[in-house]
């Protein structure tokens, strides 16, 4: 129960940061995008760990969460390349 409250607190903090990040007019750097991905992984990894029933280790849950983020990111990038090839 304590972990669930901590995860909900992290989610609320990330939601509070969203308008600030969207208001920036400049392009975000790669390091900032990686930082956001790792923060998002803090929300995803406990969900993965809970879904497996604790049969995998915490390190494996974080690795699976990060792998999922990379997979979704590549899928979005490839769809954009297919739909708007003139931009690339």
Protein Blocks (a to p, Z undefined) as FASTA:
>chain_A
ZZmmmmmmmmmmmmmmmmmmmmpmbdcdfklmmmmmmmmmmmmmmmmmmmnnopacfklm
mmmmmmmmmmmmmmmmmmmmmmmmmlZZ
